[in-house]
Amino acid sequence: MGQGILYLCATPIGNLEDITLRVLDTLKTVDLIAAEDTRHSIKLLNHYGIKTPMTSYHEYNKVDKAVELIDKIKAGTNVALITDAGTPGISDPGEELVKRCHDAGIEVTSLPGPAACITALTVSGRSTRRFCFEAFLPPDKKERKMILESLREETRTIILYEAPHHLKDTLKELVSVLGEGRPVTVCRELTKKYEEKRRTTLGEAAGYYSEEEPRGEFVLVIEGRSFQELKEEKERSWDTVSIPEHMRIYLDQGTDKKEAMKKVAADRGISKRDVYQALIEQ
């Protein structure tokens, strides 16, 4: 018997009908299904009459269980990995197993399907050309603050996940860092009966959920800063600094004069000739 394969099988994020024929066929024919929560996944398997044995693979056993699963796959067992909802490996412990399978020379293939982040992005009405996915913000306060600060000048559309019991506090934090007026689409219960897309601002969303109890799983799709807005803001920040003083900042950093002039011109939105003229007139 040859070596087995790890199949990453995308499962519904809400509506049980959002599953591909290929995933159903694979779940029926593999030797073992590794599920994030077997109690949750049994509902899906029962719905489609799938009798394949399951084993648990979750955040708290992902290292030891990965070793066990890899041994099985090497011995010829075909394993399907599923998460509670959506595509395995995106903001879930499947990432660890995939990495270890690659290190062990095991074939990994993905059977595409639902992903809450992409579903939310496409229905949000926000720009889809460039986006960054932050999943759930980390619980560690220092790390959380660092990530939020990094998003302050992010020009791409930002996608965040949040649980209902943390939503109010997260919206308050986002308002304090990104501002009350930042546009956001608050997506709730995607693909389910009470699906909701609320196009609003962070300030209005924080106000709304301070009075309404959040229910369901949330995806926040936040509009990024515009390049023009950042450019104008940067130019305004240099208004109180003279061009010679601006040059001195770069020269003191070890930048050569020609490159410093180029950077000063870019910062202020003027030509290098204007910078040169200001320097000889000082």
Summary of the structure (lengths in Angstrom):
residues: 282
radius of gyration: 25.1
end to end distance: 81.6
largest distance: 83.4
contacts: 866
relative contact order: 0.11
helix: 46%
strand: 18%
